Amino acid sequence: MAELPKRYDPNSVEPKWYQRWIDDRDFVADPRSSKPPFSIVMPPPNITGVLTLGHVLNNTIQDILARHARMQGFEVLWLPGTDHAGIGTQTAVEKHLRRTENKTRHDLGREEFLRRVLEWQEKHGGIIIEQLKRLGCSCDWSRQRYTLDEDYARAVRRVFVDLYNKGLIYRGRRMINWDPSAQTALSDEEVVSKPQKGNLYFVRYEIVEEPGRFLEVATTRPETIMADTAMAFHPNDERYVSLLGKHAWRPLAREKIPIVADDAIDPEFGTGVLKVTPAHDALDFEIGQRHNLPIVDVLHADGRINCPAEPELNRLDRFQARGRLQRSQRRSDRAATERAMVPSLSENERSARSRKETSHPFLPEALGKSLRAVAGEHPRLVHQPAGVVGTSDTGLVSQTEVRSQRSGVRDLRRRRAAARSGELGPGSRYTRYVVFLVAMGLSNHG
């Protein structure tokens, strides 16, 4: 009998036994088994990721549950899968393309770029899966899924169509975080606020019914003036009560816009008057919904100005447009004053690593979740946006952002209450995970 080593050497023991388990198909689930079923879907790690202590803890718990269920006589399926890592993988592939071929994804086209992403995944991805195997995770690797697999993608579409046809989700315009460089939506976790020096601009709007009288508004984003569709003040602000129902001239893309009163306005901030831009600010969007205001979008998806009515600004980058407005306002009476301030900048923490790109509020068509089947209610729209917007792209603190910071605790409580009651838009991690679970199951069962 060979002498036992004095120390346990996992490198000489564990790979041998794990390979034996794999060869004997000990972890492969049999759908025809007469045993009671037991299944776990692994939260999909990124293909570009490596194991963290969080992964180790999470998957160890899953492994314990799976192995315990096998010992109890269940037919166990622990379904593994990987996520495409979205922006992280796209950024890496695009950077490689620029360095090696001096091309962008637009030069390649969608199909070819996706093929390159799959090549990248096959070459560089899967490290975390090998690490999970090294841990001894008892997954059914024969059923491993990837979120860009055709079967998986088809299952996701099937789930969303089915939910839509049943009236459980709706489609509407909702505010999201948008990365104009990667041209993709961002979760709140991917947007990081950083301090940056900037300016607060005071712009004057003339009252239509009282020529010569002006409303002065403080803004950090003068390049979105063309998207203003109303002026608003607090209904208890006696300074402006007489203006309710009247109109003001929008100084850029000149048009008269209504003056409304709304409880969301902070009368103590700035001049107490807010220019309402429903397409480019989360709070303004809510005000616009309450007052049935039109939505005017003056930004292309890549961050350039989209306003033919102002040819000097049209198609300029938003920051170039701001600089041009800053110079022109200094030569005119549009801006009363300009004040320096230290606000926050919203960066995409993934693509910003290589491009230093800033995100901004964007208002596309998005899917939300209705509350039918909750206490027998009829379908209704959920008030929480499909993707809750963070701070503005400008790096400047606007009136709405300051109010948002002041009411941060209340907003957090509201969102937690919404989560408990089921009011979750598809931008939430929970909803995305539920769709993943359903899709993983469908893609493995046809």
C-alpha positions in Angstrom: 0.0 0.0 0.0 1.4 3.4 -1.0 2.2 5.7 1.8 -0.3 8.6 2.2 1.3 12.0 1.5 1.8 14.2 4.6 0.0 17.1 2.9 -3.2 17.2 0.9 -2.4 18.2 -2.7 -5.6 19.3 -4.4 -3.8 19.6 -7.8 -3.1 15.8 -7.8 -6.4 14.7 -6.4 -9.3 16.9 -7.4 -8.9 17.1 -11.3 -8.8 13.2 -11.4 -12.0 12.7 -9.5 -13.8 15.6 -11.2 -12.9 14.2 -14.6 -14.2 10.8 -13.5 -17.6 12.4 -12.5 -17.8 14.0 -15.9 -16.9 10.8 -17.8 -19.5 8.8 -15.8 -22.1 11.5 -16.6 -22.9 11.8 -12.9 -24.2 15.4 -13.3 -26.2 14.9 -16.5 -30.0 15.1 -15.8 -32.3 12.6 -17.4 -35.7 14.2 -18.5 -37.2 10.7 -18.7 -36.3 9.8 -15.1 -39.1 8.7 -12.8 -37.4 10.5 -9.9 -38.9 13.8 -8.7 -37.3 16.7 -10.4 -35.0 19.3 -8.8 -33.5 22.1 -10.8 -31.3 25.2 -10.3 -30.4 27.8 -12.9 -27.0 29.3 -12.4 -27.0 33.1 -12.5 -25.0 33.6 -15.7 -21.4 34.9 -15.2 -19.8 37.1 -17.8 -17.7 35.3 -20.4 -15.0 37.9 -19.8 -15.1 37.5 -16.0 -13.0 35.6 -13.4 -14.1 34.1 -10.2 -14.6 36.4 -7.2 -15.4 35.5 -3.6 -19.0 36.3 -4.4 -19.0 33.7 -7.2 -17.4 31.1 -5.0 -19.9 31.6 -2.2 -22.9 31.7 -4.5 -22.0 28.6 -6.5 -20.8 26.7 -3.4 -24.3 27.1 -1.9 -25.9 26.0 -5.2 -23.5 23.0 -5.4 -24.4 22.0 -1.8 -28.2 22.1 -2.6 -27.7 20.2 -5.8 -25.6 17.4 -4.3 -27.9 17.2 -1.2 -30.9 16.8 -3.6 -29.2 13.9 -5.4 -28.5 12.2 -2.1 -32.3 12.5 -1.3 -33.2 10.8 -4.6 -34.1 13.7 -6.8 -33.3 13.9 -10.5 -31.2 17.1 -10.4 -30.5 19.6 -13.1 -28.1 22.4 -12.3 -28.2 24.4 -15.5 -25.0 26.4 -16.3 -24.8 29.4 -18.6 -22.7 32.4 -19.5 -23.7 36.0 -20.3 -22.2 37.9 -23.3 -21.0 40.7 -21.0 -22.6 43.3 -23.2 -20.7 46.5 -23.2 -17.5 45.0 -21.8 -17.2 42.5 -24.6 -18.3 45.0 -27.3 -15.7 47.5 -26.1 -12.9 45.0 -26.1 -13.8 43.8 -29.6 -14.1 47.3 -31.0 -10.8 48.3 -29.4 -9.2 45.3 -31.1 -10.7 46.2 -34.4 -9.5 49.8 -34.3 -6.0 48.6 -33.3 -5.6 45.8 -35.9 -7.8 46.8 -38.8 -8.6 50.5 -38.2 -12.3 49.7 -38.5 -15.5 50.1 -36.4 -18.4 47.8 -35.9 -20.3 50.0 -38.4 -17.8 49.3 -41.1 -18.3 45.5 -40.6 -22.1 45.5 -40.3 -24.2 43.8 -37.6 -23.8 40.1 -38.8 -20.1 40.3 -39.3 -19.5 42.1 -36.0 -21.6 39.5 -34.1 -19.4 36.8 -35.7 -16.3 38.6 -34.5 -17.8 38.8 -31.0 -18.4 35.1 -31.1 -14.8 34.5 -32.2 -13.6 36.7 -29.4 -15.8 34.7 -26.9 -14.4 31.4 -28.1 -10.8 32.7 -27.9 -10.9 34.7 -24.6 -14.1 33.7 -22.9 -15.0 30.8 -20.6 -12.2 31.4 -18.1 -14.8 31.6 -15.3 -16.4 28.3 -16.4 -13.1 26.5 -16.2 -12.6 28.0 -12.7 -16.1 26.7 -11.7 -15.2 23.3 -12.9 -12.0 23.5 -10.9 -14.1 24.2 -7.8 -16.0 20.9 -8.5 -19.4 22.4 -9.3 -21.7 19.6 -10.2 -23.4 21.3 -13.2 -24.8 19.6 -16.2 -22.3 21.0 -18.6 -23.9 19.2 -21.6 -26.7 21.8 -21.4 -24.5 24.9 -21.0 -26.0 28.0 -22.6 -24.7 31.3 -23.8 -27.0 34.3 -24.1 -26.1 34.9 -27.7 -27.0 31.3 -28.7 -29.6 31.2 -31.4 -31.9 28.9 -29.4 -31.6 31.1 -26.4 -32.3 34.3 -28.4 -35.3 32.7 -30.0 -36.6 31.7 -26.5 -36.2 35.3 -25.2 -38.2 36.6 -28.1 -40.8 34.0 -27.5 -41.1 34.9 -23.8 -41.5 38.6 -24.5 -44.1 38.1 -27.3 -46.0 35.7 -25.0 -46.0 38.2 -22.1 -47.0 41.0 -24.4 -49.9 39.0 -25.9 -51.1 38.2 -22.4 -51.1 41.9 -21.5 -48.5 41.4 -18.8 -46.1 43.9 -20.3 -46.7 47.0 -22.3 -44.6 49.2 -24.7 -44.1 52.9 -24.1 -41.6 55.7 -24.0 -39.5 55.5 -20.8 -36.4 57.3 -19.6 -33.1 55.3 -19.6 -29.4 55.8 -19.3 -27.8 56.0 -22.7 -24.2 55.6 -23.8 -23.9 57.6 -27.1 -20.6 56.1 -28.0 -21.4 52.4 -27.5 -25.1 53.3 -28.5 -26.6 51.0 -25.8 -28.7 51.3 -22.7 -27.0 51.3 -19.3 -28.2 50.1 -15.9 -28.0 52.4 -13.0 -25.1 50.4 -11.6 -23.0 51.2 -14.8 -23.4 55.0 -14.4 -20.9 56.6 -12.1 -21.2 60.2 -11.0 -17.9 62.1 -10.8 -17.3 65.8 -9.8 -16.4 68.1 -12.7 -16.2 71.9 -13.1 -18.9 73.5 -15.1 -21.3 76.4 -15.5 -24.9 77.2 -14.6 -26.6 79.2 -17.3 -29.4 81.7 -16.7 -31.7 82.0 -19.8 -34.5 84.5 -20.3 -37.9 83.5 -21.8 -40.2 86.3 -22.8 -43.9 86.2 -21.8 -46.1 86.0 -25.0 -49.0 87.9 -23.4 -46.8 90.5 -21.7 -44.1 91.6 -24.2 -41.0 92.9 -22.4 -41.5 90.7 -19.3 -39.2 87.7 -19.0 -38.9 84.5 -16.9 -35.3 83.7 -16.0 -34.4 80.0 -15.8 -31.2 78.4 -14.5 -30.0 75.4 -16.6 -26.9 73.3 -17.1 -27.9 72.1 -20.5 -28.6 75.0 -22.8 -28.2 72.7 -25.8 -31.6 71.1 -25.0 -33.5 74.4 -24.9 -35.0 73.5 -28.3 -36.7 70.5 -26.6 -38.5 72.7 -24.0 -42.2 72.2 -24.2 -43.3 74.2 -21.1 -42.3 76.4 -18.2 -43.3 75.4 -14.7 -43.5 76.8 -11.2 -44.8 75.6 -7.9 -48.6 76.3 -7.5 -48.0 78.1 -4.2 -45.3 80.4 -5.5 -47.1 83.8 -5.5 -44.4 85.4 -7.7 -45.7 83.5 -10.7 -49.4 82.6 -10.0 -50.6 85.4 -12.3 -48.7 83.7 -15.2 -50.6 80.4 -15.0 -52.2 79.6 -18.3 -50.1 82.1 -20.2 -47.3 81.3 -22.6 -43.6 82.0 -23.0 -41.4 82.2 -26.2 -38.8 79.5 -26.4 -35.6 81.3 -27.4 -34.2 78.6 -29.6 -36.4 77.0 -32.3 -38.7 79.8 -31.4 -42.2 78.7 -30.4 -44.6 79.6 -27.7 -44.9 77.1 -24.9 -47.4 76.9 -22.0 -46.7 78.0 -18.4 -47.9 75.4 -15.9 -47.9 74.8 -12.2 -46.6 71.6 -10.7 -45.9 70.4 -7.1 -42.6 68.9 -8.2 -41.0 72.4 -8.6 -38.7 73.6 -5.8 -39.6 77.3 -5.4 -36.4 77.9 -3.4 -34.0 76.6 -6.1 -32.7 79.1 -8.5 -35.4 81.4 -9.7 -38.2 79.0 -8.8 -39.0 78.4 -12.5 -38.2 75.2 -14.4 -37.9 74.8 -18.1 -39.6 71.4 -18.8 -37.8 69.1 -21.2 -39.7 65.8 -21.2 -37.4 64.0 -23.7 -34.1 64.7 -21.8 -34.8 64.6 -18.0 -36.6 62.0 -15.8 -38.5 64.5 -13.6 -39.4 66.6 -16.6 -40.8 63.5 -18.3 -43.1 62.9 -15.3 -44.2 66.5 -15.3 -44.9 66.3 -19.1 -47.0 63.2 -18.5 -49.1 65.0 -15.9 -49.7 68.0 -18.1 -50.0 66.1 -21.5 -47.0 68.0 -22.9 -45.5 67.0 -26.2 -42.1 65.2 -26.2 -39.5 66.8 -28.5 -36.2 64.9 -28.8 -33.3 67.0 -30.1 -30.5 64.5 -29.7 -29.5 61.7 -32.1 -28.5 58.4 -30.6 -24.8 59.3 -31.0 -25.2 62.6 -29.0 -25.4 65.0 -31.9 -28.0 67.7 -32.0 -31.1 66.9 -34.1 -32.8 70.3 -34.7 -33.0 71.5 -38.3 -34.8 74.6 -37.0 -31.5 75.7 -35.6 -29.1 75.1 -38.5 -26.0 76.5 -36.7 -26.4 73.8 -34.0 -27.9 71.0 -36.0 -25.7 67.9 -36.2 -23.1 69.3 -33.8 -21.9 67.2 -30.9 -23.9 68.2 -27.8 -20.8 69.6 -26.0 -19.8 71.6 -29.2 -23.4 73.0 -29.3 -23.2 74.0 -25.7 -19.9 75.9 -26.4 -21.4 77.7 -29.4 -24.4 78.7 -27.4 -22.2 79.9 -24.5 -20.3 82.2 -26.9 -23.5 83.4 -28.7 -25.3 84.1 -25.5 -22.5 86.2 -24.2 -23.0 88.4 -27.3 -26.8 88.6 -26.8 -29.4 89.2 -24.2 -30.5 85.6 -24.0 -28.4 84.8 -21.0 -28.5 87.1 -18.0 -25.6 85.5 -16.2 -23.3 82.5 -16.1 -22.1 81.0 -12.9 -19.3 78.5 -12.3 -20.1 75.4 -10.2 -18.8 72.0 -9.3 -21.4 69.5 -10.4 -21.3 65.7 -11.2 -20.5 64.0 -14.4 -22.2 60.7 -15.4 -19.7 58.2 -16.9 -20.4 54.8 -18.2 -18.0 52.8 -16.0 -17.5 50.1 -18.7 -17.0 52.0 -22.0 -15.5 55.0 -20.1 -12.4 52.9 -19.4 -11.3 53.3 -23.0 -13.3 56.3 -24.3 -14.2 58.4 -21.2 -17.7 58.6 -22.6 -20.5 60.2 -20.6 -24.1 58.9 -20.6 -27.2 61.0 -20.9 -31.0 60.6 -20.5 -32.6 59.0 -23.5 -36.3 58.3 -24.2 -36.8 55.3 -26.6 -39.7 52.9 -26.9 -39.3 50.5 -24.0 -41.1 47.6 -22.4 -42.6 47.9 -18.9 -44.5 45.5 -16.7 -48.3 45.8 -16.1 -49.8 44.7 -12.8 -52.6 42.5 -14.0 -52.9 39.4 -11.9 -51.9 41.4 -8.8 -54.9 41.3 -6.5 -57.1 40.9 -9.5 -56.3 44.3 -10.9 -56.8 45.3 -14.6 -53.7 46.0 -16.6 -52.2 49.4 -15.8 -48.9 51.2 -16.5 -46.2 51.1 -13.8 -45.1 54.5 -12.8 -41.4 53.5 -12.4 -39.5 54.0 -15.6 -38.4 51.0 -17.6 -34.8 52.2 -16.9 -34.5 54.7 -14.2 -32.3 57.6 -15.3 -29.2 58.7 -13.4 -27.7 62.2 -13.5 -27.4 64.1 -16.7 -24.7 63.7 -19.3 -23.6 67.2 -18.9 -21.5 66.8 -15.8 -23.6 69.7 -14.4 -26.1 69.5 -11.6 -29.5 70.6 -12.8 -32.4 71.8 -10.7 -34.1 68.4 -11.0 -30.8 66.6 -10.0 -30.5 68.7 -6.9 -34.1 67.9 -5.9 -33.4 64.3 -6.7 -30.4 64.3 -4.3 -32.4 66.0 -1.6 -35.1 63.3 -1.9 -32.8 60.4 -2.5 -33.8 58.6 0.7 -37.5 59.0 -0.2 -36.8 57.8 -3.7 -34.9 54.7 -2.4 -37.8 53.8 -0.1 -40.3 54.3 -3.0 -38.3 52.0 -5.3 -37.9 49.3 -2.5 -41.7 49.5 -1.9 -42.2 49.2 -5.7 -40.0 46.1 -5.7 -42.0 44.5 -2.9 -45.3 45.2 -4.6 -44.1 43.8 -8.0 -43.7 47.2 -9.7 -40.6 46.3 -11.5 -39.7 47.5 -15.0 -37.6 45.3 -17.3 -34.6 47.5 -16.5 -34.5 45.9 -13.0 -32.1 43.1 -12.3 -35.0 40.9 -11.0 -37.1 41.2 -14.1 -34.1 40.5 -16.4 -33.2 37.5 -14.3 -36.7 36.1 -14.4 -36.7 36.4 -18.2 -33.3 34.6 -18.2 -34.6 31.8 -16.2 -37.6 31.2 -18.4 -35.5 31.6 -21.6 -32.9 29.1 -20.3 -35.6 26.6 -19.7 -37.3 27.1 -23.1 -34.1 26.9 -25.0 -33.2 23.6 -23.4 -36.7 22.1 -24.1 -37.3 23.3 -27.6 
